[in-house]
């Protein structure tokens, strides 16, 4: 009887594990493929956090099934127990997905001398209606490419300094956004040749060479700008001659 009970519970636990794994793979494809493509998932540190959520979800559900499933229970009782376990799993997974959704990268902003990655929960939503046409709606996937404008008055300058000191940079304020395409000359003036960074940081030469190869562009034709977020300052964006972002590397660009 004991052996029969073990076989029964292991069979249901295995079925549960397969379903849990398929759901986890689907959610991971959504999170890592659409919401957090590289380099954003590395910059935001979301990979390890979300994988931990998935592992706990995938492991705990089947383990609970292993404990709860028994041939003594009627089919109705068994499905009721499995339904409760499934609801707990779904609730945990949805909570994790909501947490990474509200913190997804939504803006890539050229600000002064760098590119800044801004997440959805860092945006001043009240200012979206004041943004230029075409920049008033955050994307569900991908980022808006913007540039920050100059202050329009001394009062705005002082207010901007106060807000920046409080951690609210111009890149987080929609009413300071302008299309990045209008600021390509400024980007070109601030961008530096990739070869210059390689010479300045020879310890990262191999990493930079590998990143350049992935772009499909000759390294001598590549430029770079520091790529930052509220969590990290240790990345660069690789740009072609048209100031289009074509690659990334985890190197401090300052």
LUMMARKOL-442794 format. One line per 10 residues: number of its first residue (from 1); their letters; for each residue z negated, x, y negated of N, C-alpha, C. Coordinates in nm, 4 decimals, always signed. Example, Ala and Ser with C-alpha at 12.3 -4.5 7.8 and 13.67 -1.06 7.14 Angstrom:
2
1) AS) -0.7800 +1.3190 +0.5690 -0.7800 +1.2300 +0.4500 -0.7800 +1.3200 +0.3300; -0.7080 +1.2850 +0.2250 -0.7140 +1.3670 +0.1060 -0.7870 +1.2900 -0.0030
This chain:
254
1) XXXXXXXXXX) +0.0000 +0.0830 +0.1211 +0.0000 +0.0000 +0.0000 +0.0000 +0.0862 -0.1258; -0.0792 +0.1974 -0.1184 -0.0857 +0.2871 -0.2331 +0.0505 +0.3506 -0.2590; +0.1181 +0.3930 -0.1518 +0.2503 +0.4546 -0.1660 +0.3499 +0.3543 -0.2231; +0.3408 +0.2307 -0.1770 +0.4312 +0.1267 -0.2272 +0.4104 +0.1046 -0.3770; +0.2836 +0.1058 -0.4192 +0.2516 +0.0855 -0.5600 +0.3066 +0.1996 -0.6447; +0.2926 +0.3231 -0.5957 +0.3433 +0.4398 -0.6683 +0.4949 +0.4323 -0.6815; +0.5629 +0.4007 -0.5715 +0.7093 +0.3914 -0.5759 +0.7545 +0.2827 -0.6732; +0.6867 +0.1707 -0.6690 +0.7222 +0.0585 -0.7564 +0.7072 +0.0971 -0.9035; +0.5923 +0.1532 -0.9378 +0.5662 +0.1885 -1.0776 +0.6573 +0.3013 -1.1252; +0.6875 +0.3971 -1.0364 +0.7762 +0.5071 -1.0746 +0.9182 +0.4567 -1.0983
11) XXXXXXXXXX) +0.9618 +0.3599 -1.0179 +1.0955 +0.3033 -1.0360 +1.1071 +0.2362 -1.1727; +1.0086 +0.1545 -1.2087 +1.0129 +0.0872 -1.3382 +0.9948 +0.1854 -1.4541; +0.9117 +0.2863 -1.4331 +0.8930 +0.3879 -1.5371 +1.0220 +0.4659 -1.5601; +1.0951 +0.4948 -1.4515 +1.2219 +0.5672 -1.4639 +1.3243 +0.4833 -1.5391; +1.3306 +0.3545 -1.5063 +1.4222 +0.2655 -1.5784 +1.3859 +0.2603 -1.7271; +1.2574 +0.2496 -1.7523 +1.2100 +0.2449 -1.8911 +1.2440 +0.3744 -1.9638; +1.2297 +0.4875 -1.8945 +1.2592 +0.6174 -1.9559 +1.4063 +0.6282 -1.9941; +1.4947 +0.5778 -1.9078 +1.6383 +0.5835 -1.9362 +1.6713 +0.5009 -2.0606; +1.6182 +0.3786 -2.0664 +1.6431 +0.2931 -2.1829 +1.5863 +0.3565 -2.3093; +1.4643 +0.4099 -2.2996 +1.4001 +0.4731 -2.4157 +1.4799 +0.5930 -2.4638
21) XXXXXXXXXX) +1.5311 +0.6703 -2.3691 +1.6085 +0.7894 -2.4049 +1.7383 +0.7512 -2.4749; +1.8055 +0.6478 -2.4258 +1.9303 +0.6036 -2.4884 +1.9055 +0.5538 -2.6313; +1.7984 +0.4779 -2.6506 +1.7643 +0.4297 -2.7851 +1.7308 +0.5470 -2.8760; +1.6559 +0.6442 -2.8224 +1.6184 +0.7616 -2.9017 +1.7408 +0.8422 -2.9422; +1.8348 +0.8597 -2.8501 +1.9568 +0.9348 -2.8813 +2.0383 +0.8629 -2.9889; +2.0445 +0.7303 -2.9797 +2.1174 +0.6543 -3.0809 +2.0551 +0.6673 -3.2186; +1.9232 +0.6571 -3.2252 +1.8560 +0.6695 -3.3551 +1.8661 +0.8112 -3.4086; +1.8603 +0.9106 -3.3197 +1.8733 +1.0497 -3.3636 +2.0126 +1.0763 -3.4200; +2.1152 +1.0169 -3.3573 +2.2514 +1.0332 -3.4082 +2.2638 +0.9749 -3.5486; +2.1986 +0.8618 -3.5717 +2.2011 +0.7994 -3.7042 +2.1287 +0.8864 -3.8066
31) XXXXXXXXXX) +2.0085 +0.9309 -3.7719 +1.9266 +1.0075 -3.8661 +1.9883 +1.1431 -3.8959; +2.0224 +1.2183 -3.7909 +2.0704 +1.3551 -3.8112 +2.2193 +1.3625 -3.8435; +2.2947 +1.2622 -3.7979 +2.4381 +1.2652 -3.8226 +2.4805 +1.2046 -3.9548; +2.4105 +1.0983 -3.9976 +2.4515 +1.0261 -4.1182 +2.3545 +1.0417 -4.2348; +2.2257 +1.0327 -4.2086 +2.1295 +1.0406 -4.3185 +2.0932 +1.1840 -4.3557; +2.0848 +1.2700 -4.2558 +2.0394 +1.4075 -4.2801 +2.1320 +1.5103 -4.2151; +2.2580 +1.5159 -4.2541 +2.3428 +1.6247 -4.2024 +2.2923 +1.7581 -4.2567; +2.3334 +1.8663 -4.1934 +2.2952 +1.9974 -4.2458 +2.3583 +2.0171 -4.3828; +2.2897 +2.0850 -4.4740 +2.1617 +2.1546 -4.4551 +2.0409 +2.0692 -4.4908; +2.0642 +1.9382 -4.5171 +1.9554 +1.8569 -4.5709 +1.8386 +1.8422 -4.4741
41) XXXXXXXXXX) +1.8672 +1.8284 -4.3440 +1.7552 +1.8113 -4.2512 +1.6697 +1.9368 -4.2430; +1.7336 +2.0541 -4.2591 +1.6560 +2.1784 -4.2601 +1.5785 +2.1925 -4.3906; +1.6414 +2.1569 -4.5024 +1.5748 +2.1683 -4.6319 +1.4564 +2.0728 -4.6439; +1.4712 +1.9534 -4.5880 +1.3658 +1.8531 -4.6000 +1.2646 +1.8604 -4.4864; +1.2924 +1.9424 -4.3851 +1.1990 +1.9573 -4.2743 +1.1842 +1.8323 -4.1901; +1.2894 +1.7499 -4.1859 +1.2783 +1.6222 -4.1164 +1.2996 +1.6367 -3.9664; +1.3668 +1.7432 -3.9229 +1.4012 +1.7576 -3.7821 +1.2811 +1.7561 -3.6910; +1.1857 +1.8433 -3.7149 +1.0691 +1.8539 -3.6267 +0.9842 +1.7275 -3.6312; +0.9730 +1.6671 -3.7497 +0.8907 +1.5465 -3.7634 +0.9510 +1.4306 -3.6844; +1.0828 +1.4088 -3.7015 +1.1441 +1.2947 -3.6343 +1.1543 +1.3180 -3.4842
51) XXXXXXXXXX) +1.1796 +1.4412 -3.4434 +1.1847 +1.4699 -3.3002 +1.0493 +1.4451 -3.2354; +0.9418 +1.4757 -3.3075 +0.8078 +1.4477 -3.2548 +0.7891 +1.2976 -3.2357; +0.8358 +1.2189 -3.3329 +0.8270 +1.0728 -3.3206 +0.9035 +1.0250 -3.1978; +1.0234 +1.0801 -3.1775 +1.1056 +1.0394 -3.0635 +1.0414 +1.0785 -2.9316; +0.9871 +1.1996 -2.9249 +0.9249 +1.2463 -2.8005 +0.8065 +1.1573 -2.7642; +0.7224 +1.1295 -2.8631 +0.6071 +1.0422 -2.8381 +0.6542 +0.9047 -2.7930; +0.7580 +0.8525 -2.8582 +0.8094 +0.7200 -2.8251 +0.8674 +0.7167 -2.6845; +0.9468 +0.8187 -2.6512 +1.0138 +0.8231 -2.5212 +0.9144 +0.8477 -2.4084; +0.8134 +0.9299 -2.4330 +0.7173 +0.9647 -2.3281 +0.6122 +0.8557 -2.3090; +0.5570 +0.8059 -2.4174 +0.4457 +0.7111 -2.4067 +0.4866 +0.5777 -2.3442
61) XXXXXXXXXX) +0.6059 +0.5284 -2.3777 +0.6508 +0.4017 -2.3215 +0.6576 +0.4039 -2.1697; +0.7335 +0.4968 -2.1117 +0.7395 +0.5049 -1.9655 +0.6037 +0.5330 -1.9008; +0.5182 +0.6116 -1.9664 +0.3851 +0.6384 -1.9106 +0.3023 +0.5103 -1.9037; +0.3111 +0.4288 -2.0089 +0.2409 +0.3002 -2.0066 +0.2964 +0.2099 -1.8967; +0.4277 +0.2131 -1.8787 +0.4895 +0.1351 -1.7715 +0.4416 +0.1837 -1.6356; +0.4296 +0.3156 -1.6205 +0.3816 +0.3741 -1.4949 +0.2423 +0.3216 -1.4607; +0.1603 +0.3046 -1.5631 +0.0236 +0.2563 -1.5415 +0.0209 +0.1050 -1.5188; +0.1016 +0.0318 -1.5940 +0.0931 -0.1142 -1.5934 +0.1714 -0.1800 -1.4798; +0.2798 -0.1175 -1.4368 +0.3656 -0.1799 -1.3356 +0.3002 -0.1735 -1.1978; +0.2927 -0.2865 -1.1325 +0.2359 -0.2939 -0.9974 +0.3001 -0.4104 -0.9226
71) XXXXXXXXXX) +0.3239 -0.3933 -0.7923 +0.3869 -0.5013 -0.7149 +0.2979 -0.6250 -0.7012; +0.1708 -0.6126 -0.7349 +0.0806 -0.7270 -0.7260 +0.1078 -0.8296 -0.8361; +0.1685 -0.7838 -0.9441 +0.1945 -0.8739 -1.0563 +0.3179 -0.9591 -1.0292; +0.3139 -1.0809 -1.0804 +0.4327 -1.1651 -1.0713 +0.5400 -1.1093 -1.1641; +0.6619 -1.1527 -1.1412 +0.7722 -1.1056 -1.2255 +0.7472 -1.1417 -1.3724; +0.6914 -1.2579 -1.3948 +0.6624 -1.3009 -1.5314 +0.5583 -1.2091 -1.5958; +0.4524 -1.1767 -1.5218 +0.3481 -1.0880 -1.5748 +0.4044 -0.9495 -1.6043; +0.4883 -0.9006 -1.5132 +0.5464 -0.7677 -1.5302 +0.6341 -0.7618 -1.6550; +0.7209 -0.8608 -1.6707 +0.8093 -0.8604 -1.7873 +0.7310 -0.8808 -1.9173; +0.6215 -0.9563 -1.9086 +0.5381 -0.9730 -2.0277 +0.4782 -0.8387 -2.0695
81) XXXXXXXXXX) +0.4256 -0.7645 -1.9717 +0.3676 -0.6325 -2.0009 +0.4732 -0.5369 -2.0559; +0.5899 -0.5365 -1.9918 +0.6979 -0.4486 -2.0382 +0.7431 -0.4877 -2.1789; +0.7442 -0.6177 -2.2065 +0.7822 -0.6629 -2.3400 +0.6850 -0.6151 -2.4464; +0.5548 -0.6206 -2.4153 +0.4536 -0.5725 -2.5099 +0.4711 -0.4230 -2.5346; +0.4921 -0.3468 -2.4270 +0.5131 -0.2019 -2.4409 +0.6377 -0.1746 -2.5243; +0.7444 -0.2513 -2.4958 +0.8687 -0.2335 -2.5711 +0.8508 -0.2636 -2.7188; +0.7750 -0.3688 -2.7499 +0.7503 -0.4031 -2.8904 +0.6738 -0.2918 -2.9619; +0.5767 -0.2331 -2.8928 +0.5014 -0.1218 -2.9517 +0.5949 -0.0044 -2.9796; +0.6825 +0.0253 -2.8827 +0.7784 +0.1348 -2.9007 +0.8726 +0.1081 -3.0176; +0.9264 -0.0126 -3.0221 +1.0205 -0.0475 -3.1293 +0.9519 -0.0388 -3.2649
91) XXXXXXXXXX) +0.8283 -0.0874 -3.2734 +0.7550 -0.0823 -3.3999 +0.7341 +0.0620 -3.4444; +0.6971 +0.1495 -3.3501 +0.6755 +0.2908 -3.3832 +0.8057 +0.3568 -3.4272; +0.9147 +0.3240 -3.3563 +1.0441 +0.3832 -3.3901 +1.0922 +0.3352 -3.5270; +1.0783 +0.2058 -3.5536 +1.1211 +0.1520 -3.6833 +1.0384 +0.2099 -3.7974; +0.9105 +0.2316 -3.7729 +0.8256 +0.2930 -3.8755 +0.8745 +0.4339 -3.9061; +0.9041 +0.5103 -3.8001 +0.9546 +0.6461 -3.8200 +1.0886 +0.6475 -3.8914; +1.1785 +0.5555 -3.8533 +1.3098 +0.5501 -3.9170 +1.2989 +0.5071 -4.0627; +1.2070 +0.4155 -4.0916 +1.1873 +0.3738 -4.2311 +1.1359 +0.4902 -4.3149; +1.0454 +0.5686 -4.2572 +0.9893 +0.6829 -4.3301 +1.0974 +0.7839 -4.3666; +1.1891 +0.8118 -4.2738 +1.2944 +0.9088 -4.3045 +1.4045 +0.8456 -4.3898
101) XXXXXXXXXX) +1.4223 +0.7140 -4.3802 +1.5224 +0.6444 -4.4624 +1.4873 +0.6527 -4.6101; +1.3623 +0.6239 -4.6451 +1.3248 +0.6230 -4.7867 +1.3171 +0.7642 -4.8439; +1.3169 +0.8648 -4.7563 +1.3121 +1.0037 -4.8037 +1.4446 +1.0760 -4.7805; +1.5525 +0.9992 -4.7529 +1.6819 +1.0617 -4.7248 +1.7400 +1.1227 -4.8531; +1.8203 +1.2290 -4.8422 +1.8864 +1.2859 -4.9603 +1.9945 +1.1914 -5.0115; +1.9940 +1.1652 -5.1417 +2.0911 +1.0712 -5.1990 +2.1675 +1.1289 -5.3177; +2.1205 +1.2408 -5.3725 +2.1852 +1.2985 -5.4907 +2.1940 +1.4496 -5.4770; +2.3108 +1.5038 -5.5112 +2.3289 +1.6481 -5.5268 +2.3652 +1.6688 -5.6729; +2.2733 +1.7275 -5.7479 +2.2889 +1.7367 -5.8933 +2.3021 +1.8812 -5.9399; +2.4009 +1.9046 -6.0261 +2.4088 +2.0337 -6.0949 +2.3156 +2.0257 -6.2147
111) XXXXXXXXXX) +2.2140 +2.1106 -6.2142 +2.1134 +2.1092 -6.3198 +2.0944 +2.2504 -6.3741; +2.1455 +2.2740 -6.4922 +2.1292 +2.4012 -6.5624 +2.2020 +2.5158 -6.4931; +2.1426 +2.5725 -6.3887 +2.2014 +2.6884 -6.3212 +2.1919 +2.6775 -6.1705; +2.1724 +2.5560 -6.1198 +2.1526 +2.5370 -5.9765 +2.1989 +2.3982 -5.9328; +2.2064 +2.3796 -5.8017 +2.2292 +2.2482 -5.7431 +2.0963 +2.1996 -5.6866; +2.0644 +2.0749 -5.7146 +1.9356 +2.0184 -5.6746 +1.9584 +1.8993 -5.5819; +1.8917 +1.9011 -5.4673 +1.8954 +1.7886 -5.3738 +1.7798 +1.6949 -5.4075; +1.8126 +1.5684 -5.4319 +1.7111 +1.4695 -5.4683 +1.7081 +1.3607 -5.3612; +1.5891 +1.3216 -5.3197 +1.5741 +1.2190 -5.2168 +1.5553 +1.0812 -5.2799; +1.5739 +0.9775 -5.1979 +1.5692 +0.8401 -5.2494 +1.4345 +0.8062 -5.3116
121) XXXXXXXXXX) +1.3260 +0.8563 -5.2526 +1.1937 +0.8226 -5.3062 +1.1554 +0.9066 -5.4274; +1.2420 +0.9986 -5.4690 +1.2172 +1.0764 -5.5901 +1.2920 +1.0208 -5.7115; +1.3846 +0.9294 -5.6858 +1.4667 +0.8737 -5.7935 +1.3869 +0.7728 -5.8760; +1.4030 +0.7807 -6.0066 +1.3466 +0.6793 -6.0961 +1.4400 +0.5582 -6.0921; +1.4099 +0.4626 -6.0035 +1.4993 +0.3486 -5.9805 +1.5215 +0.2655 -6.1067; +1.4234 +0.2641 -6.1964 +1.4373 +0.1829 -6.3175 +1.5499 +0.2329 -6.4075; +1.5916 +0.3573 -6.3883 +1.6970 +0.4130 -6.4720 +1.8362 +0.3983 -6.4151; +1.8490 +0.3436 -6.2930 +1.9810 +0.3338 -6.2304 +2.0775 +0.2489 -6.3123; +2.0277 +0.1445 -6.3742 +2.1159 +0.0576 -6.4541 +2.1701 +0.1293 -6.5770; +2.1067 +0.2402 -6.6156 +2.1504 +0.3161 -6.7327 +2.2419 +0.4325 -6.6957
131) XXXXXXXXXX) +2.2642 +0.4520 -6.5669 +2.3531 +0.5594 -6.5221 +2.4981 +0.5214 -6.5497; +2.5886 +0.6198 -6.5559 +2.7304 +0.5888 -6.5761 +2.7853 +0.5012 -6.4638; +2.8894 +0.4287 -6.4944 +2.9567 +0.3452 -6.3947 +2.9947 +0.4307 -6.2745; +2.9668 +0.3799 -6.1562 +2.9965 +0.4534 -6.0341 +2.8798 +0.5347 -5.9822; +2.7738 +0.5465 -6.0631 +2.6555 +0.6227 -6.0222 +2.5302 +0.5352 -6.0237; +2.5498 +0.4043 -6.0248 +2.4356 +0.3131 -6.0371 +2.3842 +0.2626 -5.9031; +2.4521 +0.2993 -5.7960 +2.4127 +0.2524 -5.6633 +2.3976 +0.3726 -5.5711; +2.2802 +0.3887 -5.5116 +2.2584 +0.4971 -5.4166 +2.3333 +0.4662 -5.2877; +2.3878 +0.5688 -5.2252 +2.4631 +0.5509 -5.1018 +2.3690 +0.5348 -4.9823; +2.4165 +0.4615 -4.8818 +2.3409 +0.4528 -4.7569 +2.3541 +0.5813 -4.6764
141) XXXXXXXXXX) +2.4696 +0.6448 -4.6862 +2.4913 +0.7746 -4.6226 +2.5621 +0.8652 -4.7226; +2.5321 +0.9944 -4.7160 +2.5937 +1.0877 -4.8088 +2.5204 +1.0904 -4.9424; +2.5679 +1.1766 -5.0315 +2.5008 +1.1958 -5.1605 +2.5960 +1.1696 -5.2769; +2.5392 +1.1256 -5.3876 +2.6133 +1.1173 -5.5131 +2.6189 +1.2568 -5.5741; +2.7364 +1.2994 -5.6177 +2.7494 +1.4296 -5.6827 +2.7467 +1.4081 -5.8335; +2.6409 +1.4577 -5.8963 +2.6221 +1.4361 -6.0392 +2.5901 +1.5684 -6.1077; +2.5888 +1.5638 -6.2391 +2.5390 +1.6749 -6.3208 +2.4465 +1.6143 -6.4250; +2.3509 +1.6921 -6.4709 +2.2589 +1.6410 -6.5727 +2.3084 +1.6799 -6.7114; +2.2996 +1.5865 -6.8029 +2.3462 +1.6084 -6.9401 +2.2412 +1.6827 -7.0225; +2.2795 +1.7197 -7.1429 +2.1862 +1.7798 -7.2377 +2.1062 +1.6695 -7.3086
151) XXXXXXXXXX) +1.9922 +1.7056 -7.3648 +1.9125 +1.6090 -7.4404 +1.9887 +1.5660 -7.5658; +1.9643 +1.4445 -7.6109 +2.0369 +1.3882 -7.7251 +1.9555 +1.3882 -7.8537; +1.8291 +1.4226 -7.8441 +1.7447 +1.4283 -7.9639 +1.6242 +1.5161 -7.9347; +1.5553 +1.5572 -8.0384 +1.4345 +1.6377 -8.0203 +1.3266 +1.5594 -7.9460; +1.3185 +1.4305 -7.9753 +1.2194 +1.3466 -7.9069 +1.2483 +1.3405 -7.7572; +1.3765 +1.3272 -7.7226 +1.4148 +1.3234 -7.5820 +1.3884 +1.4584 -7.5161; +1.4104 +1.5666 -7.5903 +1.3828 +1.7004 -7.5386 +1.2350 +1.7154 -7.5038; +1.1470 +1.6750 -7.5951 +1.0032 +1.6880 -7.5721 +0.9574 +1.5993 -7.4563; +1.0123 +1.4774 -7.4516 +0.9784 +1.3877 -7.3411 +1.0257 +1.4465 -7.2085; +1.1466 +1.5054 -7.2107 +1.2010 +1.5655 -7.0898 +1.1171 +1.6817 -7.0410
161) XXXXXXXXXX) +1.0662 +1.7625 -7.1325 +0.9806 +1.8755 -7.0949 +0.8522 +1.8253 -7.0296; +0.7923 +1.7216 -7.0895 +0.6692 +1.6650 -7.0330 +0.6933 +1.6108 -6.8923; +0.8048 +1.5406 -6.8739 +0.8341 +1.4824 -6.7428 +0.8653 +1.5903 -6.6404; +0.9356 +1.6944 -6.6823 +0.9671 +1.8041 -6.5909 +0.8404 +1.8761 -6.5464; +0.7463 +1.8945 -6.6390 +0.6198 +1.9596 -6.6045 +0.5389 +1.8749 -6.5070; +0.5636 +1.7446 -6.5076 +0.4957 +1.6539 -6.4148 +0.5710 +1.6412 -6.2827; +0.6800 +1.7175 -6.2668 +0.7567 +1.7151 -6.1424 +0.8739 +1.6205 -6.1415; +0.9034 +1.5592 -6.2549 +1.0152 +1.4641 -6.2663 +1.1303 +1.5333 -6.3390; +1.2147 +1.6020 -6.2639 +1.3228 +1.6801 -6.3241 +1.4367 +1.5893 -6.3688; +1.5260 +1.6376 -6.4568 +1.6406 +1.5566 -6.5005 +1.7257 +1.5057 -6.3848
171) XXXXXXXXXX) +1.7324 +1.5814 -6.2755 +1.8119 +1.5387 -6.1603 +1.7588 +1.4107 -6.0977; +1.6329 +1.3785 -6.1231 +1.5716 +1.2585 -6.0670 +1.5842 +1.1378 -6.1591; +1.6444 +1.1578 -6.2768 +1.6527 +1.0514 -6.3771 +1.7974 +1.0029 -6.3907; +1.8300 +0.8858 -6.3385 +1.9679 +0.8365 -6.3438 +2.0262 +0.8285 -6.4844; +1.9420 +0.8027 -6.5863 +1.9955 +0.7923 -6.7219 +2.0341 +0.9289 -6.7792; +2.0070 +1.0359 -6.7046 +2.0497 +1.1701 -6.7448 +2.1714 +1.2173 -6.6650; +2.2184 +1.1344 -6.5729 +2.3301 +1.1747 -6.4883 +2.4636 +1.1597 -6.5597; +2.5556 +1.2457 -6.5207 +2.6970 +1.2342 -6.5546 +2.7763 +1.2791 -6.4332; +2.9014 +1.2358 -6.4191 +2.9805 +1.2801 -6.3045 +2.9905 +1.4325 -6.2993; +2.9734 +1.4881 -6.1812 +2.9812 +1.6333 -6.1667 +3.1178 +1.6854 -6.2093
181) XXXXXXXXXX) +3.2209 +1.6036 -6.1897 +3.3569 +1.6458 -6.2245 +3.3720 +1.6781 -6.3728; +3.2830 +1.6257 -6.4565 +3.2891 +1.6534 -6.6004 +3.2210 +1.7850 -6.6380; +3.1595 +1.8502 -6.5408 +3.0819 +1.9710 -6.5700 +3.1283 +2.0913 -6.4876; +3.2514 +2.0875 -6.4408 +3.3004 +2.1968 -6.3568 +3.3061 +2.3290 -6.4321; +3.3405 +2.3254 -6.5593 +3.3446 +2.4496 -6.6374 +3.2055 +2.5117 -6.6504; +3.1045 +2.4271 -6.6679 +2.9671 +2.4776 -6.6744 +2.9243 +2.5359 -6.5402; +2.9627 +2.4695 -6.4320 +2.9307 +2.5212 -6.2993 +2.9979 +2.6558 -6.2772; +3.1231 +2.6645 -6.3201 +3.1989 +2.7888 -6.3041 +3.1339 +2.9022 -6.3834; +3.0784 +2.8690 -6.4985 +3.0147 +2.9714 -6.5819 +2.8842 +3.0209 -6.5205; +2.8153 +2.9345 -6.4461 +2.6867 +2.9722 -6.3869 +2.6998 +3.0284 -6.2455
191) XXXXXXXXXX) +2.8060 +2.9917 -6.1743 +2.8246 +3.0401 -6.0375 +2.8511 +3.1902 -6.0367; +2.8064 +3.2557 -5.9305 +2.8259 +3.3994 -5.9159 +2.9051 +3.4260 -5.7885; +2.9815 +3.5367 -5.7844 +3.0560 +3.5702 -5.6629 +2.9609 +3.5919 -5.5451; +3.0006 +3.5446 -5.4285 +2.9181 +3.5637 -5.3097 +2.8992 +3.7118 -5.2794; +3.0010 +3.7905 -5.3078 +2.9923 +3.9349 -5.2825 +2.8785 +3.9984 -5.3619; +2.8500 +3.9427 -5.4783 +2.7409 +3.9949 -5.5614 +2.6057 +3.9735 -5.4937; +2.5870 +3.8552 -5.4344 +2.4618 +3.8270 -5.3644 +2.4491 +3.9136 -5.2391; +2.5604 +3.9353 -5.1703 +2.5587 +4.0201 -5.0508 +2.5170 +4.1620 -5.0864; +2.5681 +4.2121 -5.1986 +2.5317 +4.3470 -5.2424 +2.3857 +4.3535 -5.2864; +2.3371 +4.2450 -5.3446 +2.1996 +4.2425 -5.3953 +2.0979 +4.2219 -5.2842
201) XXXXXXXXXX) +2.1412 +4.1553 -5.1756 +2.0496 +4.1286 -5.0645 +2.1154 +4.1688 -4.9326; +2.1306 +4.2996 -4.9106 +2.1997 +4.3472 -4.7903 +2.1325 +4.3035 -4.6605; +2.0024 +4.2729 -4.6658 +1.9327 +4.2282 -4.5444 +1.9848 +4.0935 -4.4947; +2.0552 +4.0211 -4.5807 +2.1120 +3.8910 -4.5424 +2.2645 +3.8975 -4.5292; +2.3187 +4.0173 -4.5226 +2.4646 +4.0335 -4.5203 +2.5283 +3.9612 -4.4017; +2.4696 +3.9753 -4.2826 +2.5274 +3.9113 -4.1638 +2.5213 +3.7590 -4.1745; +2.4094 +3.7082 -4.2240 +2.3944 +3.5635 -4.2394 +2.4972 +3.5096 -4.3382; +2.5149 +3.5791 -4.4498 +2.6110 +3.5354 -4.5514 +2.7542 +3.5456 -4.5006; +2.7812 +3.6501 -4.4232 +2.9152 +3.6658 -4.3663 +2.9457 +3.5510 -4.2710; +2.8473 +3.5160 -4.1872 +2.8668 +3.4054 -4.0940 +2.8885 +3.2732 -4.1655
211) XXXXXXXXXX) +2.8124 +3.2501 -4.2724 +2.8283 +3.1266 -4.3499 +2.9652 +3.1211 -4.4159; +3.0132 +3.2359 -4.4629 +3.1448 +3.2416 -4.5269 +3.2557 +3.2125 -4.4265; +3.2418 +3.2663 -4.3060 +3.3430 +3.2437 -4.2018 +3.3549 +3.0945 -4.1705; +3.2420 +3.0243 -4.1658 +3.2430 +2.8810 -4.1343 +3.3180 +2.7984 -4.2387; +3.3276 +2.8481 -4.3609 +3.3974 +2.7725 -4.4660 +3.5485 +2.7771 -4.4488; +3.5982 +2.8785 -4.3772 +3.7420 +2.8951 -4.3632 +3.8078 +2.9547 -4.4859; +3.7274 +3.0035 -4.5794 +3.7773 +3.0645 -4.7024 +3.7378 +3.2112 -4.7058; +3.8254 +3.2950 -4.7564 +3.7926 +3.4369 -4.7686 +3.6658 +3.4543 -4.8520; +3.5764 +3.5400 -4.8032 +3.4491 +3.5586 -4.8729 +3.4686 +3.6084 -5.0158; +3.5768 +3.6798 -5.0397 +3.6035 +3.7311 -5.1750 +3.6401 +3.6198 -5.2726
221) XXXXXXXXXX) +3.6739 +3.5015 -5.2184 +3.7115 +3.3880 -5.3029 +3.5981 +3.2865 -5.3172; +3.4827 +3.3185 -5.2587 +3.3702 +3.2254 -5.2610 +3.2710 +3.2582 -5.3724; +3.2127 +3.1525 -5.4245 +3.1087 +3.1627 -5.5258 +2.9836 +3.0963 -5.4710; +2.8729 +3.1130 -5.5416 +2.7507 +3.0470 -5.4952 +2.6646 +3.0027 -5.6129; +2.5854 +2.9012 -5.5856 +2.4800 +2.8556 -5.6760 +2.3532 +2.8362 -5.5935; +2.2367 +2.8630 -5.6502 +2.1129 +2.8313 -5.5781 +2.1084 +2.6825 -5.5449; +2.0594 +2.6514 -5.4258 +2.0471 +2.5128 -5.3802 +1.8987 +2.4853 -5.3568; +1.8435 +2.3930 -5.4312 +1.6992 +2.3701 -5.4255 +1.6666 +2.2233 -5.4002; +1.5415 +2.2001 -5.3657 +1.4864 +2.0650 -5.3568 +1.3396 +2.0753 -5.3942; +1.2698 +1.9638 -5.3906 +1.1274 +1.9676 -5.4232 +1.0473 +2.0395 -5.3157
231) XXXXXXXXXX) +1.1102 +2.0622 -5.1991 +1.0405 +2.1270 -5.0880 +1.0746 +2.2742 -5.0722; +1.1928 +2.3145 -5.1158 +1.2345 +2.4527 -5.0919 +1.3277 +2.5024 -5.2014; +1.3268 +2.6335 -5.2194 +1.4157 +2.6986 -5.3169 +1.5003 +2.8059 -5.2485; +1.4966 +2.8099 -5.1159 +1.5523 +2.9232 -5.0418 +1.6889 +2.8966 -4.9801; +1.7770 +2.8275 -5.0512 +1.9117 +2.8015 -5.0010 +2.0141 +2.8292 -5.1109; +2.1371 +2.8484 -5.0685 +2.2487 +2.8553 -5.1627 +2.3596 +2.7627 -5.1139; +2.4390 +2.7151 -5.2080 +2.5603 +2.6400 -5.1764 +2.6794 +2.7310 -5.2014; +2.7719 +2.7356 -5.1075 +2.8946 +2.8139 -5.1233 +3.0015 +2.7245 -5.1846; +3.0713 +2.7766 -5.2837 +3.1722 +2.6982 -5.3546 +3.3056 +2.7708 -5.3550; +3.4141 +2.6914 -5.3534 +3.5465 +2.7514 -5.3656 +3.5827 +2.7629 -5.5137
241) XXXXXXXXXX) +3.7050 +2.8008 -5.5423 +3.7463 +2.8233 -5.6813 +3.7450 +2.6950 -5.7641; +3.7538 +2.5790 -5.6977 +3.7504 +2.4504 -5.7685 +3.6075 +2.3967 -5.7825; +3.5094 +2.4789 -5.7460 +3.3672 +2.4432 -5.7525 +3.3312 +2.3298 -5.6564; +3.4062 +2.3200 -5.5479 +3.3734 +2.2253 -5.4421 +3.2803 +2.2932 -5.3424; +3.1743 +2.2240 -5.3029 +3.0809 +2.2800 -5.2053 +3.1488 +2.2843 -5.0686; +3.1562 +2.4042 -5.0115 +3.2246 +2.4212 -4.8832 +3.1331 +2.4775 -4.7753; +3.0106 +2.5143 -4.8108 +2.9198 +2.5698 -4.7116 +2.7817 +2.5942 -4.7691; +2.6936 +2.6398 -4.6804 +2.5550 +2.6629 -4.7192 +2.5006 +2.7837 -4.6444; +2.3933 +2.8403 -4.6971 +2.3232 +2.9484 -4.6282 +2.1777 +2.9477 -4.6720; +2.0894 +2.9786 -4.5788 +1.9464 +2.9801 -4.6103 +1.9077 +3.1169 -4.6645
251) XXXX) +1.9396 +3.1359 -4.7909 +1.9097 +3.2597 -4.8621 +1.8644 +3.2222 -5.0033; +1.7628 +3.2886 -5.0522 +1.7172 +3.2660 -5.1893 +1.8245 +3.3153 -5.2857; +1.8786 +3.2250 -5.3676 +1.9885 +3.2614 -5.4573 +1.9451 +3.3081 -5.5939; +1.8163 +3.3140 -5.6184 +1.7688 +3.3546 -5.7509 +1.7449 +3.5058 -5.7572
